């Protein structure tokens, strides 16, 4: 792989604008090379056979000797062994008023023919280096400030550990026998609360001294607890309601629950801080390597020796000489291992550096196997329908009214999973950092192959059950269908629920529990703080209204219906009709409440407008359902007007707000300034498709749901499937826009709330 591609693949995507623009500088060097080729001496061109230019530049150059080159390589970078005749550039640090110094390169060969091209190169090179240096200094300053804050948090945590874990009897005995040690932690706690030494050599020396004289350890002062307040974020609906009644910043009560929550939050903060340090170190290394590569290319193109002087400057600069990030990494590792995993280095490093799961051939094999079986089962069902002429069978209506809604549930789920797998594939292809956006724990996010494996496996089960349940003939003796066969859909739903809530570490438990947690937050809105995964999942559920109604039908069919005769009176029940509206409203109501909570917390007026959009959708949904149940001109007018309003509002919000498109003055006309997909036509096609699929909402109002060649239930399923397809398309552009917003703000890390607030009014 060429360095340019490798350089781009290893970038922190949210920081990509802050990296050295390697491709641009390569383009400048290409201009220099083209100029030299155009202006090569005619005699030299005539004497040089075609294609031998590289040989003349490389094979006929004076040989400096292996030993001398080796010695030159080992010489000190501070020594100046170059002859004055070989000097091409001079690099100086220039100080400017009101700003930090920057580096400026003086090209000494500007008088040569074509020297202006090389001057442009060094001017652009300086701009890129100063950009990288400024960004790196800023980020190092941020992590140093964050390290100071984490140190203060650790002091408070250690003091809280002492107050919570230390038995009162031990304190009393210590007070009597050793009053000095009562003011400080007892000797039994010295090993746990000793401060982490920062450098390796000092650490070894001080630990050796400590073993000889334990009283030399400086304990965490307990007086810190007099100046801090607990700041534990609400985690449950009960705690949220409690915080509404009283202030969230309460005094420490020295309880084990407070200690557990504080330890958990600081642990997460350390893990996130460590990842930030690693990426910052990678940023420094990649840019150093990029400057080295581009200078070597310059030497090769121009046959000069400027790289050594410039790279010496890079090495001596803050970018090359600063080791603050490396020291912080060592300190974080030592602190985390000692205070959070009881000195177990392997366990600590496994937590700090989780390894991504490798995609095994087994996943690909079973994905292909299940996909092939699914296609074969679909073909078998089609053949069975054609062979038995089931479309013209007298039991067709009975089957579509009672059995088809049961199996359509699995079709909706499988289709949504297929769309999600496609989203993951294209997010990875266009380098959208979806694991960070969704907040997945590092190394636990599913790839598109895993999602396809789950989707194809569920499809095999559902299609096999549908094929077994395709019989439309009653037993002439019992005048009923087979009990076991009719219970297959219910058994399949139970199996699916058991797998979803299974506590065993099988079938991607981390992802299952992440889904369950987000779904619970959506259900309990607004009692949980709204995060991006929560409202994204709530948006997905709004596209699964028919699936939710299918679950309601399961309850009615198997509890109040007669599954043996494939008959039910669900639609005749007023309770069922009311619930039919309520269950469809739940996802939109959840989003409505989430928007209101964000409005009160973030004071963002856009969240208020978004809540009105979801409220209008709820009203339109109620009106369409009532029209479907009662009919009449009044309900038709109400359904048409409310549906029209919400369709326009939702379409506008999708394209302009969620996708960030239709910006009139953008660089890409009617799109946005930055696009990840190189073909602009994709965005215009997506806009048109979103408008068309949004208009499908009007189908209940326009009375086109009953087609002669398609049963009403089948048509409803087709419309629901189109909405799922629209949601899958929406997902890609929604996360693309979110990713570009993160890139624009250089936001590559999630903020972790810290448990302790220091009282600044009191001196420590």
Secondary structure by P-SEA (a helix, b strand, c coil): ccaaaaaaaaccccccccccaaaaaaaaaaaaaaaaaaaccaaaaaaccccccccccccccccccaaaaaaaaaccccccccccccccbbbbbbbbccccbbbbbbbccccccaaaaaaaaaaaaaaaaaaaaaaaaaaaaaaaaaaaaaaaaaaaaaaaaaaacccaaaaaaaaaccaaaaaccccccccccccccccaaaaaaaaaaaaaccccccccccccccccccccccccaaaaaaaaaccccccccccaaaaaaaaaaaaaaaaaaaaaaaaaaaaaaaaaaaaaaaaaaaaaaacccaaaaaaaaaaaccccccaaaaaaaaaaaaaaaacccccaaaaaaaaaccccccccaaaaaaaaaaaaaaaaaaaaaaaaaaaaccccccaaaaaaacccccaaaaaaaaaaaaaaaaaaaaaaaacccccccccccccccccaaaaaaaaaaaaaaaaaaaaaacccccccccccccccccaaaaaaaaaaaaaaaccccccaaaaaaaaaaaaaaaaacccccccaaaaaaaaaaaaaaaaaaaaaaaaaaaaccccccccccccccaaaaaaaaaaaaaaaaaaaaaaaaaaaacccaaaaaaaaaaaaaaaaaaaaaaaaccccaaaaaaaaaaaaaaaaaaaaaacccccccccccccccccccccccccaaaaaaaaaaaaaaaaccccccccccccccccaaaaaaaaaaaaaaaaaaaaaaaaaaaaaaaaaacccbbbbbbcccccccccc
